[in-house]
Amino acid sequence: MPDAAGRAKLLGTKDKSPLFDAFLTAAQGCDISLTEMRGRLRSWDKYNFAMNAFSEKYDITLCPVTPSTAFKHTESSKNIRQFTYTMAYSLTGQPVATVNIGNDDRGFPIGIQIVGRLWCEHQVLAVAKYLESRLGGYQLTRKSLTAFKKEA
């Protein structure tokens, strides 16, 4: 397996993603049989079916992006479990947009996920546009910039 720089080059970029690099490192430790892989793929299919059946009841689902407010981008690979709310929909291929709905005490954004049914990106984008117009979207404030510099 190539090192991080080699993996980035394989993906056609010079920059490596700390999150993707953490995933690849974790994946190196996975030694599973073909039978186990088939079982996991079958479980994934069942999950997709259940999530899509649930989504058919609703045009749009609103939910948090993460269980906490934002953190520094360089910390994302150390907080992989913070992304379980987004992974739930990434596994299904459903269209998702995120919109800032406010800021925490540090001035960091608080996001909301807008999840749609399969092939209904237009609805997700329409809701995202509406929420951003009503809530102002993300605004970089002096407070958030100062807080970010302190944490850097």
Secondary structure, DSSP 4 states (H G I P E B T S, - for coil): ---HHHHHHHTT-SSPPHHHHHHHHHHHT----HHHHHHHHHHHHHHHHHHHHHHTT-SEEEEESSSS----GGGGGG-GGGGHHHHHHHTTT--EEEEEEEE-TTS-EEEEEEEE-TT-HHHHHHHHHHHHHHH------HHHHHHHHHH-
